[in-house]
Amino acid sequence: MSELKTEVDAGAPQEWKKYQEYTIEVDPDQDDKAKNIKLCSFARPHMRAFHMSWWGFFIAFFIWFAIAPLLSEIKEDLGLTKQEIWTSSIVGVGGTIIMRFILGPACDKYGARIPMAVVLCFASIPTACTGLVNSATGLAVLRLFIGSAGGTFVMCQFWSSRMFVKEVVGTANALCGGWGNLGGGVTQLVMGAGLFPLFKYFFDGDASKAWRYVSIVPAIVAFGTGIMIYLISDDAPKGNYSELKKHGQMADVSAAASFRQGAFNFNTWILFIQYACCFGVELTMNNAAALYFKDKFDLSTESAAAIASIFGFMNLFARGLGGWASDKGSAYMGMRGRLWAHTICLVIEGILVLVFAQTNTLGAAIAVMVFFSLFVQAAEGTSYGIVPYIDPPATGSISGIVGAGGNTGAVCFGLGFRNLEYKTAFILMGFTILGSSLLSCLIFIKGNAGLTRWTLNVLNNKDRDSLNTSSPSEPLAIFEAIDTGVPVRAQATLA
């Protein structure tokens, strides 16, 4: 495999790129991004970045929610109330909001690799300090710092968007995000039903010592992962950002300007709200599921954690399914197809949350949760099938803002679960999701069709010349055909 890749002669800065040939088919017109996804390949730069992206986010998710299946033990050991436990959960997801706003522009400026490595190494430190907690305040502060790990989602999505062409970026983003989110399910099972009982055995049945020491294991793994990502992967298809800037192949980007560009786009904030109603729901369930099943059905900590892990394990394919549906919709109807796939997932998700709220038997609750989880995660995949199209030069900032929406939703839903009965909180969640689905009608991305109507984009002189028109004095319009979503160019005089 190595013979297919050679370093480019640095003597020609205009032509410089780290790899002259790739082991995967690329599109030179899209900055050498890969045209397909080879899951069994770990070759640099494309597939190495793909696997580092989802693995880094997976480990981040693992340490972020490593404490979740242990909360019932911590609550009992420290004598905490339900409100104090939920306060720590809200702080744990809320602290990530600021991180995602910051990390989006950082990706536009530095690439995804370095921020991913730094955040993982940083978040591993408070994770290792879990055993030092002795009060509700200490628990909340600890989870605030551990929550910084959630910011790696921005790098995860930016990295895959940087490596794959638009035709498959929905699937690539969804697979990376979904397999990363899978860490939320794995941590429920590994920590709650695996490592915790093992450590309890080591400490002769002392549950207090077990939960205090068990988090050291994921902390070590997270720190090692951060170092690995920094050393063995690349920022972009043509090389690292520092190398590309050095050889004049990339302009230095202002993080502040990138953030302004993304924040001033109305579509960004619509997806912010809708992502709050899918990823925010998943984060809430990661905190609530084990507690809910233990309290409602009187299960042991180990059993409740095992059942709760099912929600996260659906990420193995569910988010990827959403990304695939988004790409397929785009192939047939353009952006309109992506919007319909996204809206349908949100509607079904909202309905299933309302059904879940009414279930009173363990078997029915598990069955509904499986399908509920499927559409929660599929909606996450369809969300990031749209993000790369909103404003490509500001993709990092937009990814960060939309991603922050997920954490904002988790804070809002968390407040509901903190202060309301579980059934009431789930009903409120369900209707909020259904309401957010209606906002898809307000998404209009320049040059693309909306959900239910034609769009009209007036062309400037430069665009008019590219169409070789004979009437330079008359403005032109591009109409997006509502039946296919494929651009149809038509000349029109605008009064």
KAURJO-V636056 format. One line per field, one symbol per residue. ss: DSSP state (h for helix, s for strand, l for the rest). A space follows every 50 residues. Layout:
ss=???
This chain:
ss=lhhhllslllllhhhlllsllllllsshhhllsslllllllllllhhhhh hhhhhhhhhhhhhhlllhhhhhhhhhhhlllhhhhhhhhhhhhhhhhhhh hhhhhhhhhhlhhhhhhhhhhhhhhhhhlhhhlllhhhhhhhhhhhhhhh hhhhhhhhhhhhhslhhhhhhhhhhhhhhhhhhhhhhhhhhhhhhhhhhh hhllllhhhhhhhlhhhhhhhhhhhhhhhhhhlllsllslhhhhhhllll llllhhhhhhhhhllhhhhhhhhhhhllhhhhhhhhhhhhhhhhhhhlll hhhhhhhhhhhhhhhhlhhhhhhhhhhhhhhhhlhhhhhhhhhhhhhhhh hhhhhhhllllhhhhhhhhhhhhhhhhhhhhhhhhhhhhhlhhhhhhhhh hhhhhhhhhhhhhhhhhhhllhhhhhhhhhhhhhhhhhhhhhllllllll lllllsssllhhhhhhlllllllllsssssllllllsssssllll
